[in-house]
Amino acid sequence: MQACIVLLTTILFSVGLFAQPDPKIPVEKGPNGEIIHKIVDVMPRFTGCEEMDLPPRLKNACSKDELVKFISEHLTYPEEAKEKGIQGMVLVSFVINEKGEILRPEVKRDIGGGCGMEALRVIGLMPKWVPGQHEGKSVSVRFNLPVNFRLAEVEETKEKPEYKLFWGGAHQDEINVKDVEKLSTQRIYIRDLYGKNYSINELEMVYERGAKYKELSSRGDVSEQMSKHIKRAGKNTIITFKALIQAEDQFMTIEREFRVK
């Protein structure tokens, strides 16, 4: 028996094995000169949850679940890959335009055995997405999706380490409002229980204060936009960081929530 596993987060995906764009340039130019954003106020969402009366965070979680469900239902493990015992991560990149259409899907990282082509085939079956928003307008957004092909009969005997997200000098999940200014410029880093640090490929910050809700993403460090929002954090603000890392042979998202008291 075999299984295909897709790993997702709400942030823009990328892989440390490839050259990264300059984080100071949050846009790229398409073949026709159109602007494609890499960092936006609200990321595109897979369809299926927009009619539900849910707050933004739960709607994003619902969207991810729908995306996982869609890929699980349509993805088939290629015969060649099964015969050769090929497993690993395929990274597919595409643009979701202001109409929610998927444009120019391409494989950024392949493992062979037909896995890359299979991932592209499934992307081609997807319905329109809910487009990303930036400064109140629908915009084109670069979206990178990692898909992990894993043969279920291969048992994993190696003990997997646990990982934890740290934010500068914040030693607890509750932070004092007096420390917000200092923390606003401090780094996020990931460490396992053995003390090993891991590079962050993508970082997302979710800012919630009362009715205010904001999603921000960067290429690994706390961006200037993130820092500005953190400085505004008052009591009862919730700041959630989600970091995408490459650990061993797979990608995973490490998340931690901080509350300002």
Number of C-alpha atoms within 10 A of each C-alpha: 7 13 15 17 19 20 15 20 19 21 26 25 22 25 19 12 9 9 8 11 12 9 14 10 10 14 19 15 10 12 7 6 8 12 15 19 22 21 24 23 15 23 25 27 24 23 19 17 19 14 8 10 9 12 10 13 14 13 18 20 15 20 22 21 15 17 19 17 12 17 19 15 11 14 21 17 20 17 12 13 17 18 9 10 12 18 20 16 21 24 21 23 21 20 21 26 24 19 14 22 16 23 14 10 18 17 18 17 16 16 15 16 19 16 28 21 17 17 27 19 15 16 21 13 12 16 14 15 19 22 24 25 19 16 9 9 11 18 22 27 28 23 21 21 22 24 24 21 26 19 19 12 9 11 7 8 6 6 6 10 12 10 20 13 18 18 20 14 13 15 9 12 13 14 18 13 17 12 13 18 15 12 18 21 19 15 14 19 17 20 16 15 10 9 9 10 13 15 15 23 21 22 26 26 24 18 21 19 16 9 6 8 14 16 20 21 27 25 25 19 20 22 20 13 11 21 16 13 17 22 16 13 21 16 13 15 20 20 20 16 22 23 27 28 23 17 15 9 10 15 21 17 21 18 18 15 15 18 19 19 14
